[in-house]
């Protein structure tokens, strides 16, 4: 299954070049498993779906540790029919048969609860798009039920859901939304914004 993300990092500082380049260094441990390409707009990560959000978390925490206001914008996708398959993109383990929705919600909540904390508080908002035919609204409502139990749910907003908490748990929540909701071998996309150290946090 093709899975990946286009990520753009925006540090609000005159020293933004160094912050971005140093943060990209946090992706080095993932390079054996990923294809990573950076240009003047974004960084592409292509690889195992369950490692996408841990990689993004490490990247963002590295940038946010400078204590300047940072924003990460990402488009994340798995199973896109318009992309070629790649040996480094493998199906989600055990995803051939979709477990019942309530079992997936419980498993997602448990995974977030066990996520390691980073000490970096972040806010995030995202939208989930399970594409194709099927009961996509059931999957979206199931994901919302999970988010409300995740421990990092902030509130529902127009067109998206807002999260707030430790980066480790927020990115784990985003990962669970990405991995467990929508058809296991179908096309699922997320639109994600994450912010840290905002002077106007609310």
C-alpha positions in Angstrom: 0.0 0.0 0.0 1.4 3.4 -1.0 1.5 5.7 2.1 3.2 9.0 2.7 3.0 12.6 3.7 3.9 16.0 2.3 5.1 18.1 5.2 5.9 21.8 5.5 7.4 23.3 8.6 7.1 27.0 9.5 9.2 28.3 12.4 8.3 32.0 13.2 11.8 33.2 13.6 14.5 35.0 11.6 16.6 31.9 12.1 14.1 29.7 10.3 16.6 28.1 7.9 18.7 26.6 10.7 15.6 25.5 12.6 14.2 23.7 9.6 17.4 22.1 8.6 18.2 20.9 12.1 14.7 19.5 12.5 15.0 17.6 9.2 18.0 15.9 10.8 15.6 14.3 13.3 14.4 12.2 10.3 17.8 10.5 9.9 16.8 7.4 12.0 13.9 6.8 9.6 15.8 7.0 6.4 16.4 3.2 6.1 12.7 2.7 6.0 11.5 5.8 4.1 12.1 7.7 0.9 12.6 11.3 2.1 12.8 14.1 -0.4 13.0 17.8 0.5 12.6 20.8 -1.8 11.8 24.5 -1.3 8.1 23.8 -0.4 7.9 20.6 1.6 9.5 17.3 2.7 8.0 14.1 1.3 8.0 11.0 3.5 7.0 7.7 1.7 7.1 4.5 3.7 5.4 2.3 6.3 2.2 3.9 7.4 2.6 3.1 11.1 5.9 5.1 11.1 4.7 8.3 9.5 3.5 10.0 12.5 6.4 9.0 14.8 8.7 10.6 12.2 6.6 13.7 12.0 6.5 13.9 15.8 10.3 13.8 16.1 10.7 16.4 13.3 8.2 18.8 14.9 9.5 18.4 18.5 13.0 19.1 17.3 11.8 22.3 15.8 9.6 23.3 18.7 12.4 22.7 21.2 13.9 26.0 20.0 11.0 27.6 21.9 9.8 29.7 18.9 6.4 29.5 17.5 6.3 26.6 14.9 3.6 25.3 12.7 3.6 22.0 10.8 1.2 21.5 7.8 0.8 18.1 6.4 -1.2 16.1 3.8 -1.1 12.5 4.7 -2.4 9.7 2.5 -2.5 5.9 2.4 -3.8 3.7 -0.4 -4.0 6.4 -3.0 -5.0 4.6 -6.3 -3.2 7.3 -8.3 0.2 6.4 -6.8 2.5 3.5 -7.7 3.2 0.8 -5.2 6.6 0.8 -3.7 8.5 -1.9 -1.8 8.9 0.3 1.3 5.1 0.9 1.4 3.6 -2.2 3.0 0.0 -2.9 4.2 -0.9 -2.2 7.7 -0.2 -5.3 9.8 -3.3 -7.4 10.3 -5.5 -5.0 8.3 -6.9 -7.5 5.8 -10.1 -8.0 7.8 -11.5 -4.9 9.5 -12.3 -5.4 13.2 -15.6 -4.0 14.5 -15.6 -0.3 15.1 -15.9 -0.5 18.9 -12.8 -2.8 19.0 -10.8 -0.3 16.9 -11.8 2.6 19.1 -10.8 0.7 22.2 -7.4 -0.3 20.7 -6.8 3.3 19.5 -7.5 4.7 23.0 -5.2 2.1 24.6 -2.4 2.9 22.1 -2.6 6.7 22.8 -2.5 6.0 26.6 0.7 4.1 26.2 2.4 6.7 24.0 5.6 8.2 25.4 5.5 11.8 26.4 7.9 14.4 25.0 7.4 17.3 27.3 6.4 19.5 24.4 2.8 20.8 24.5 1.2 21.2 21.1 -2.2 22.1 19.6 -3.4 20.4 16.4 -6.4 20.4 14.1 -7.1 17.8 11.4 -9.8 16.4 9.1 -10.1 12.8 8.2 -11.2 11.8 4.7 -12.0 8.1 4.1 -12.4 8.1 0.4 -14.3 5.8 -2.0 -17.6 4.0 -1.6 -18.8 2.5 1.6 -20.0 3.7 5.0 -17.5 6.6 5.3 -19.7 8.6 7.7 -19.7 5.6 10.1 -15.9 5.6 10.1 -15.8 9.4 10.6 -18.2 9.2 13.6 -16.3 6.3 15.0 -13.1 8.3 14.7 -14.8 11.2 16.5 -15.8 8.9 19.3 -12.2 7.8 19.6 -11.0 11.4 19.7 -13.3 12.3 22.5 -11.8 9.4 24.6 -8.2 10.1 23.5 -7.2 12.4 26.4 -6.1 15.1 24.0 -9.5 16.1 22.6 -10.0 19.9 22.7 -13.1 20.6 20.8 -15.0 20.1 17.5 -14.6 23.0 15.0 -16.1 23.6 11.6 -14.6 21.0 9.1 -12.1 19.7 11.7 -11.3 18.5 15.2 -8.9 20.3 17.5 -6.5 18.4 19.8 -4.2 19.7 22.6 -1.7 18.0 24.8 1.8 16.4 24.8 3.2 16.0 21.3 3.7 12.3 21.9 0.0 11.7 22.6 -1.3 14.1 20.0 0.8 12.6 17.2 -0.2 9.1 18.4 -3.8 10.2 18.3 -3.3 11.4 14.7 -1.6 8.1 13.8 -4.5 6.0 15.2 -7.0 8.1 13.3 -5.0 7.5 10.2 -4.5 3.7 10.7 -7.7 2.5 12.2 -10.5 4.4 10.5 -11.5 4.0 6.8 -11.2 0.8 4.8 -7.9 -0.9 5.7 -6.9 -1.2 2.1 -8.9 1.9 0.9 -7.7 5.4 0.2 -7.6 7.5 3.4 -6.3 11.1 3.6 -5.7 13.5 6.5 -5.2 17.3 6.4 -3.2 18.2 9.5 -2.0 21.4 11.2 0.1 21.3 14.4 1.3 24.4 16.4 3.6 24.8 19.3 4.8 27.8 21.4 2.1 30.1 20.0 1.9 33.5 21.7 -1.9 33.5 21.3 -2.7 29.9 22.3 -6.4 29.5 23.0 
